[in-house]
């Protein structure tokens, strides 16, 4: 494994882990929420988490440079924002959405920074 593979794997693992872990962490909400519209965001996050795991484990994607992991985190942010909009009128239902929104705003900033930083590091070592 060369330095490019190592840098790419680190970034890909960070972003896909955030998406996958959050997908599994919010999955219990699917069973706790009583209204179907309130479950949609949690179902979508779980699916995004599975997609992130599948993407990372398929072929040599874990060590290749790709924007896909960052896109998955941003999609998770959009999903949680949508969930907040759906549950806006129900204060009891929107608690997990506020925490999720904070998580994904910070995660999107982190993976965007990391993606750019990895590009600079790769340029220095090539």
C-alpha positions as CSV (number, residue, x, y, z in Angstrom):
1,X,0.0,0.0,0.0
2,X,1.4,3.4,-1.0
3,X,0.9,6.8,0.6
4,X,-1.9,7.7,-1.8
5,X,-3.8,4.5,-0.8
6,X,-3.3,5.3,2.9
7,X,-4.5,8.9,2.6
8,X,-7.5,7.9,0.5
9,X,-8.4,5.0,2.9
10,X,-8.3,7.3,5.9
11,X,-10.6,9.8,4.3
12,X,-13.0,7.2,2.9
13,X,-13.1,5.4,6.2
14,X,-13.9,8.6,8.1
15,X,-16.8,9.7,5.9
16,X,-18.3,6.3,5.4
17,X,-18.0,5.5,9.1
18,X,-19.9,8.7,10.0
19,X,-22.7,7.8,7.6
20,X,-22.9,4.1,8.6
21,X,-22.7,4.7,12.3
22,X,-25.3,7.4,12.2
23,X,-27.6,5.2,10.0
24,X,-27.4,2.5,12.6
25,X,-27.7,4.9,15.6
26,X,-30.9,6.5,14.2
27,X,-32.4,3.1,13.2
28,X,-34.3,2.6,16.5
29,X,-36.2,5.8,15.8
30,X,-37.9,3.8,13.0
31,X,-39.7,1.8,15.7
32,X,-40.1,4.6,18.2
33,X,-41.8,7.1,15.9
34,X,-45.5,6.6,15.7
35,X,-46.3,8.5,12.4
36,X,-45.1,7.2,9.1
37,X,-43.9,10.6,7.8
38,X,-41.7,10.9,11.0
39,X,-40.0,7.6,10.1
40,X,-39.0,8.5,6.6
41,X,-35.8,10.3,7.5
42,X,-34.6,7.5,9.8
43,X,-35.3,4.9,7.2
44,X,-33.4,6.9,4.6
45,X,-30.4,7.3,7.0
46,X,-30.3,3.6,7.6
47,X,-30.3,2.9,3.9
48,X,-27.5,5.6,3.4
49,X,-25.6,3.8,6.1
50,X,-25.9,0.5,4.3
51,X,-24.9,2.1,1.0
52,X,-21.8,3.6,2.7
53,X,-20.8,0.2,4.0
54,X,-21.4,-1.4,0.7
55,X,-19.5,1.3,-1.2
56,X,-16.5,1.1,1.1
57,X,-16.2,-2.7,1.0
58,X,-16.7,-3.1,-2.7
59,X,-13.5,-3.6,-4.8
60,X,-10.7,-1.1,-4.2
61,X,-12.9,1.8,-3.4
62,X,-11.6,2.0,0.1
63,X,-8.2,3.1,-1.2
64,X,-9.3,5.1,-4.2
65,X,-9.8,8.9,-4.2
66,X,-13.5,9.6,-4.5
67,X,-16.0,12.3,-3.5
68,X,-18.7,9.6,-2.9
69,X,-18.1,9.3,0.9
70,X,-18.4,13.1,1.3
71,X,-21.6,13.1,-0.9
72,X,-23.1,10.4,1.4
73,X,-22.5,12.6,4.5
74,X,-24.1,15.6,2.7
75,X,-27.0,13.5,1.6
76,X,-27.5,12.4,5.3
77,X,-27.5,16.1,6.2
78,X,-30.2,16.8,3.6
79,X,-32.2,13.9,4.9
80,X,-32.0,15.0,8.5
81,X,-33.0,18.6,7.5
82,X,-36.0,17.2,5.6
83,X,-36.9,15.2,8.7
84,X,-36.8,18.3,10.8
85,X,-39.1,20.1,8.3
86,X,-41.5,17.2,8.3
87,X,-41.6,17.1,12.2
88,X,-41.5,20.8,12.7
89,X,-45.0,21.0,14.1
90,X,-44.4,18.2,16.6
91,X,-41.8,19.1,19.3
92,X,-41.8,15.6,20.7
93,X,-40.9,14.1,17.4
94,X,-38.2,16.5,16.3
95,X,-35.7,16.0,19.2
96,X,-33.6,13.5,17.4
97,X,-33.6,15.6,14.2
98,X,-32.0,18.6,16.0
99,X,-29.2,16.5,17.3
100,X,-28.8,14.7,13.9
101,X,-28.7,18.1,12.1
102,X,-25.9,19.3,14.3
103,X,-24.0,16.0,13.8
104,X,-24.3,16.2,10.0
105,X,-23.5,19.9,9.7
106,X,-20.3,19.3,11.7
107,X,-19.6,16.1,9.8
108,X,-20.1,17.7,6.4
109,X,-17.7,20.5,7.4
110,X,-15.1,17.9,8.6
111,X,-15.3,15.7,5.6
112,X,-15.2,18.7,3.2
113,X,-12.1,19.9,5.0
114,X,-10.6,16.4,5.0
115,X,-11.3,15.9,1.3
116,X,-9.5,19.1,0.4
117,X,-6.6,18.4,2.7
118,X,-6.2,14.9,1.3
119,X,-6.0,16.4,-2.2
120,X,-3.2,18.8,-1.1
121,X,-1.3,16.0,0.7
122,X,-1.6,13.7,-2.4
123,X,-0.3,16.5,-4.6
124,X,2.7,17.0,-2.3
125,X,3.6,13.3,-2.5
126,X,3.2,12.8,-6.2
